[in-house]
Amino acid sequence: MDSERPEPGNDETIVPPFNGVQLVEYHDHVALTPTYACREFVGLGKVKASAIKPKPTRSLSSLVYEHWGDQEVWVIVRWERYEDGREEATLMEVMDGTEEQARHSMQRMIDFCNMSKEELEALGECLEPTNEDVDYVKIRFPEEQPSARSLEKYDLYQARLKVLAGMQPKTVALLDQANTATDPKEKERLEREAVAAYFAELSHHWTEEEVKAWQRSNPVGTEWISVFAEVREEPAKRLDAVNHLLVLNWLRKGYNLLTAQELSDAIYAVTGQRYSPDTLKKRRERLGLTTKRSPGPRSKYELLKSKLKKLF
């Protein structure tokens, strides 16, 4: 059996039609990411190994296919069908075996597609996932606005939007409106507008061909054409690195549990710049990040608990 991701058929830049923007927490950063509507399929069939197009290198795949020659083999493929009808294969398994074995592999691929976020994360803990594996789960299950009843997570989500608004203010404003919209048609309109804003505000960070490819698949109205022109004339905006660290690691690395001095030390360890505890306190308060612990030193119980956590 051999598995690989099929290579694109040509070098043309293709951008699928997007239907919204979501906040995604990647393995090393948070960002707004456009999302698209697609359906996922899995199928199998028998073809001659010589007809399969592996990666254009002398890879293990190509050597195996050459060995099989004109022999018929089973091919199990997972692919996505986008809103515009375009289809793209995302995973392919080739095997020389019985139909029962091939159908078993197909069912395994279907089961993987149906796995929940919790199941994928649990699987990752068993397999020591790469950063790409972590990001796959994050993109497949983007972060939704938490319920206001989950106060800590809701505040963190809002803080992340505030940080990203420094780079993409129009996108964040539209995403915020879409999150609170109750009418389905209005929500859909706002989500589409957020996509236009996303590309307009990040056009500095895209090549001209990438922008054109997006415009071909995602037509925009005359209003956004002018916004694109305005943004291209302005200097590119950047994220505030310290604020980004705060919203990335507030719960992930327990910044919310650190004393004011410990938080200052943690930021210094990453950036190499020293920010006073008072400065960081003002920053997190402006972002709406609150901590229940007192600003003083840790108690003996907290120190012991922290040491045990590092050990286990």
Backbone hydrogen bonds, N-H to C=O, Kabsch-Sander energy under -0.5 kcal/mol:
donor,donor_aa,acceptor,acceptor_aa,energy
2,D,94,V,-2.8
4,E,92,M,-2.3
14,I,12,E,-0.5
19,N,35,T,-2.9
20,G,35,T,-1.3
22,Q,33,T,-2.6
23,L,143,E,-0.7
24,V,22,Q,-0.5
24,V,31,A,-3.1
26,Y,24,V,-0.9
26,Y,29,H,-2.5
31,A,24,V,-2.2
33,T,22,Q,-3.0
35,T,20,G,-2.8
38,C,36,Y,-0.6
39,R,81,R,-2.1
41,F,79,W,-3.0
43,G,77,V,-2.2
45,G,75,V,-1.6
47,V,73,V,-2.1
49,A,71,Q,-2.5
50,S,69,G,-1.3
51,A,48,K,-1.9
52,I,49,A,-1.3
57,T,55,K,-2.8
59,S,57,T,-1.9
63,L,59,S,-1.9
64,V,60,L,-2.4
65,Y,61,S,-2.4
66,E,62,S,-2.1
67,H,63,L,-1.8
68,W,64,V,-1.9
69,G,65,Y,-1.8
71,Q,68,W,-2.0
73,V,47,V,-3.1
74,W,95,M,-2.8
75,V,45,G,-2.9
76,I,93,E,-3.1
77,V,43,G,-2.6
77,V,75,V,-0.5
78,R,91,L,-2.9
79,W,41,F,-2.3
80,E,88,E,-2.6
81,R,39,R,-2.7
82,Y,80,E,-0.5
82,Y,86,R,-3.2
83,E,37,A,-0.9
85,G,82,Y,-2.0
88,E,80,E,-2.4
90,T,78,R,-3.0
91,L,78,R,-1.6
92,M,4,E,-2.3
93,E,76,I,-3.1
94,V,2,D,-3.1
95,M,74,W,-2.6
97,G,95,M,-0.8
102,A,98,T,-2.1
103,R,99,E,-2.7
104,H,100,E,-1.8
105,S,101,Q,-2.1
106,M,102,A,-2.2
107,Q,103,R,-2.5
108,R,104,H,-2.0
109,M,105,S,-1.8
110,I,106,M,-2.3
111,D,107,Q,-2.8
112,F,108,R,-1.8
113,C,109,M,-2.0
114,N,110,I,-1.5
115,M,112,F,-1.3
120,L,116,S,-2.4
121,E,117,K,-2.5
122,A,118,E,-2.1
123,L,119,E,-2.2
124,G,120,L,-2.3
125,E,121,E,-1.7
126,C,122,A,-1.0
126,C,123,L,-0.5
127,L,123,L,-1.2
128,E,124,G,-0.8
134,V,130,T,-2.0
135,D,131,N,-2.4
136,Y,132,E,-1.9
137,V,133,D,-1.6
138,K,134,V,-2.0
139,I,135,D,-2.7
140,R,136,Y,-2.3
141,F,137,V,-2.1
143,E,23,L,-1.5
150,S,147,S,-1.7
151,L,149,R,-1.5
154,Y,150,S,-2.7
155,D,151,L,-2.7
156,L,152,E,-1.9
157,Y,153,K,-2.3
158,Q,154,Y,-2.3
159,A,155,D,-2.2
160,R,156,L,-2.3
161,L,157,Y,-1.9
162,K,158,Q,-2.0
163,V,159,A,-2.1
164,L,160,R,-2.5
165,A,161,L,-1.9
166,G,162,K,-0.6
166,G,163,V,-1.1
167,M,164,L,-1.4
168,Q,164,L,-2.6
172,V,168,Q,-2.3
173,A,169,P,-2.2
174,L,170,K,-2.1
175,L,171,T,-2.6
176,D,172,V,-2.5
177,Q,173,A,-1.8
178,A,174,L,-2.5
179,N,175,L,-2.2
180,T,176,D,-1.1
181,A,177,Q,-1.0
187,K,183,D,-2.6
188,E,184,P,-2.4
189,R,185,K,-2.2
190,L,186,E,-2.5
191,E,187,K,-2.2
192,R,188,E,-2.1
193,E,189,R,-2.3
194,A,190,L,-2.1
195,V,191,E,-1.3
196,A,192,R,-1.7
197,A,193,E,-2.4
198,Y,194,A,-2.5
199,F,195,V,-2.1
200,A,196,A,-2.1
201,E,197,A,-2.8
202,L,198,Y,-1.4
203,S,200,A,-0.8
205,H,202,L,-1.9
206,W,203,S,-1.2
211,V,207,T,-2.1
212,K,208,E,-2.3
213,A,209,E,-2.4
214,W,210,E,-2.1
215,Q,211,V,-2.3
216,R,212,K,-1.8
217,S,213,A,-1.3
218,N,214,W,-2.4
224,W,221,G,-0.5
225,I,221,G,-1.3
226,S,222,T,-1.6
227,V,223,E,-1.5
228,F,224,W,-2.4
229,A,225,I,-1.8
230,E,226,S,-2.3
231,V,227,V,-2.6
232,R,228,F,-2.3
233,E,229,A,-0.9
233,E,230,E,-0.6
234,E,230,E,-0.7
234,E,231,V,-1.1
241,A,239,L,-0.7
244,H,240,D,-2.3
245,L,241,A,-2.0
246,L,242,V,-2.1
247,V,243,N,-2.2
248,L,244,H,-2.0
249,N,245,L,-2.4
250,W,246,L,-1.0
253,K,249,N,-1.2
255,Y,249,N,-1.8
256,N,250,W,-2.4
257,L,254,G,-1.8
258,L,255,Y,-1.2
260,A,295,P,-0.5
263,L,259,T,-2.4
264,S,260,A,-1.7
265,D,261,Q,-2.3
266,A,262,E,-2.4
267,I,263,L,-2.3
268,Y,264,S,-2.0
269,A,265,D,-2.2
270,V,266,A,-1.0
271,T,267,I,-2.8
272,G,268,Y,-2.4
275,Y,273,Q,-0.6
280,L,276,S,-2.1
281,K,277,P,-2.0
282,K,278,D,-2.0
283,R,279,T,-2.0
284,R,280,L,-2.7
285,E,281,K,-1.9
286,R,282,K,-2.2
287,L,283,R,-1.5
288,G,284,R,-0.6
288,G,285,E,-0.6
289,L,284,R,-3.1
290,T,288,G,-0.6
303,L,299,S,-2.2
304,L,300,K,-2.2
305,K,301,Y,-2.4
306,S,302,E,-2.3
307,K,303,L,-2.1
308,L,304,L,-2.4
309,K,305,K,-1.9
310,K,306,S,-1.6
311,L,307,K,-1.7
312,F,308,L,-2.1
